[in-house]
Amino acid sequence: MPEKQFKDRRVQKTQGLLREALVSLIHEKSYDAIAVKEILDRANVGRSTFYTHFRDKDELLVSGIHEMMRSLHSPVLPSPAKRYENIIRFSLPIFEYHDRHRRTGSARMGAKGRAIIHEHLQKVIADLIAEDVRKALQSRRKAAGQIPLAVLVQYVASTFILVLNWWAESRGPLRSQEANALFRALVLPTLAAIFD
């Protein structure tokens, strides 16, 4: 096995251990109360190794969010679906992911911890949306109108987080598909007005 590939696997394994440790701690206590030392102890990883890979626990969290986003399978949109619907393909998989954790009773992170995690999630989603919006606009001949790209991206990302927070905090009977339908009802008219 080539040395680079072996190192890559070791790096992946170490980063995976650190992410798993953080996730398990998040389910036990508030995110802001988690110390890096607790993550290290749980992952059985040294301090210098942690700082080789991550600047702080927030960077580890963002890395975990990116990993989660890669592992989620976005639904294949039906062929008559509008091209702009692809911009929000992330929503249902994230609602389903959260629903699984909600139902298992592992969502004990509290409102403050959830706010911190969702703030990071919003940034990751905004980057994803921005890339999809740019691609969608490149295929169009006319400009998107009066709404600047940055405003559109933040509108969609923040609306998603708003619905996700409301749904998580309400602990109501809505299923993930229903929460997703609510989010879509809020943003699709705006996307349709811009891209149709």
C-alpha positions in Angstrom: 0.0 0.0 0.0 1.5 3.4 -0.9 2.5 5.5 2.1 0.3 8.5 1.1 -2.8 6.3 0.9 -1.9 4.7 4.3 -1.6 8.2 5.8 -4.9 9.3 4.3 -6.6 6.3 5.9 -5.0 7.1 9.3 -6.1 10.8 9.0 -9.6 9.7 8.1 -9.7 7.3 11.0 -8.4 9.9 13.5 -10.8 12.6 12.2 -13.7 10.0 12.3 -12.9 9.2 16.0 -12.8 12.8 16.9 -16.2 13.5 15.1 -17.8 10.5 16.8 -16.5 11.6 20.2 -17.9 15.1 19.7 -21.3 13.7 18.6 -21.6 11.4 21.5 -20.7 14.3 23.9 -23.3 16.5 22.2 -25.9 14.0 23.1 -24.9 14.0 26.7 -24.4 17.7 27.5 -24.6 21.2 26.1 -22.2 21.9 23.2 -20.8 25.0 24.8 -19.9 23.0 27.9 -17.8 20.5 26.0 -14.1 20.9 26.4 -11.5 19.8 23.9 -10.0 17.6 26.6 -13.2 15.6 26.8 -13.2 15.1 23.1 -9.6 13.9 23.3 -10.4 11.5 26.1 -13.4 10.1 24.4 -11.6 9.6 21.1 -8.4 8.4 22.8 -6.4 10.9 20.7 -3.6 13.2 21.8 -3.8 17.0 22.0 -1.1 17.6 19.4 -2.9 15.2 17.0 -6.2 17.1 17.5 -4.5 20.4 16.7 -2.8 18.9 13.7 -6.3 18.4 12.2 -8.5 21.1 13.7 -8.1 24.6 15.1 -10.8 24.1 17.8 -14.0 22.2 18.5 -16.0 24.5 16.2 -13.8 23.5 13.2 -14.3 19.9 14.2 -18.0 20.5 14.3 -18.0 22.0 10.8 -16.0 19.1 9.6 -18.6 16.8 11.0 -21.4 18.8 9.3 -19.6 18.5 6.0 -19.2 14.7 6.5 -22.9 14.4 7.4 -23.9 16.3 4.3 -21.7 14.0 2.1 -23.3 10.9 3.7 -26.9 12.1 3.2 -28.5 11.1 0.0 -30.5 13.8 -1.6 -33.7 12.6 -3.3 -33.7 12.3 -7.0 -36.0 14.9 -8.3 -38.7 13.8 -10.7 -38.1 14.9 -14.2 -40.9 17.5 -14.3 -39.3 19.2 -11.2 -38.1 22.7 -11.7 -34.4 23.2 -12.0 -34.4 25.6 -9.0 -35.8 22.8 -6.8 -32.3 21.3 -6.9 -31.1 24.3 -4.8 -33.0 22.9 -1.8 -32.4 19.2 -2.3 -30.5 19.1 1.0 -33.6 19.8 3.1 -35.4 16.5 3.3 -32.2 14.5 4.1 -31.3 16.8 6.9 -34.9 16.8 8.3 -34.8 13.0 8.2 -31.4 12.9 9.9 -32.6 15.1 12.7 -35.9 13.1 13.0 -33.9 9.9 13.5 -32.0 11.5 16.4 -35.2 13.1 17.8 -37.1 9.9 18.0 -34.2 7.9 19.6 -34.1 10.5 22.4 -30.5 11.4 21.6 -31.3 15.1 20.9 -30.5 16.3 24.4 -28.2 19.1 23.4 -30.5 21.9 24.6 -31.6 25.2 22.9 -28.2 26.9 23.3 -26.2 24.0 21.9 -28.7 23.6 19.1 -28.3 27.3 18.2 -24.5 27.0 18.0 -24.7 23.8 15.9 -27.4 25.2 13.6 -25.4 28.4 13.2 -22.5 26.3 11.8 -25.0 24.2 9.7 -26.4 27.4 8.2 -23.0 28.5 7.0 -22.4 25.1 5.4 -25.8 25.1 3.8 -25.3 28.7 2.6 -22.1 27.7 0.8 -23.9 24.8 -0.8 -26.8 27.0 -1.9 -24.5 29.7 -3.3 -22.8 27.2 -5.5 -26.1 25.8 -6.8 -27.6 29.3 -7.4 -24.5 30.3 -9.3 -24.8 27.2 -11.5 -28.5 27.8 -12.0 -27.9 31.5 -13.0 -25.1 30.5 -15.4 -27.6 28.5 -17.5 -30.0 31.5 -17.7 -29.8 34.2 -20.2 -31.4 37.0 -18.1 -30.2 38.1 -14.7 -31.9 37.0 -11.5 -33.6 40.3 -11.0 -33.4 42.8 -8.2 -32.5 40.2 -5.5 -28.7 40.0 -4.9 -27.2 36.5 -4.9 -26.0 36.9 -1.3 -29.5 37.9 0.0 -31.1 35.0 -1.8 -28.6 32.5 -0.4 -29.0 33.8 3.2 -32.8 33.9 2.8 -33.0 30.2 1.8 -30.4 29.1 4.4 -31.8 31.1 7.3 -35.4 30.0 6.4 -34.3 26.4 6.5 -32.6 26.9 10.0 -35.7 28.8 11.2 -38.0 25.9 10.3 -35.5 23.3 11.6 -35.2 25.1 15.0 -39.0 25.6 15.2 -39.5 21.9 14.4 -36.8 20.7 16.9 -38.0 22.9 19.7 -41.7 22.3 19.3 -41.3 18.5 19.5 -44.7 18.4 17.8 -46.1 15.5 15.8 -44.9 16.8 12.4 -42.9 14.2 10.6 -39.7 15.1 8.7 -41.6 15.1 5.3 -44.1 17.6 6.7 -41.4 19.9 8.2 -39.7 19.7 4.8 -43.0 20.6 3.0 -43.3 23.6 5.3 -39.8 24.8 4.4 -40.5 24.2 0.7 -43.8 26.2 0.9 -41.8 29.2 2.3 -38.9 29.3 -0.2 -40.2 27.8 -3.5 -42.4 30.8 -4.4 -39.3 33.1 -4.1 -37.1 30.7 -6.1 -39.8 30.3 -8.7 -40.2 34.1 -9.1 -36.4 34.4 -9.6 -35.8 31.4 -11.9 -39.0 31.0 -13.9 
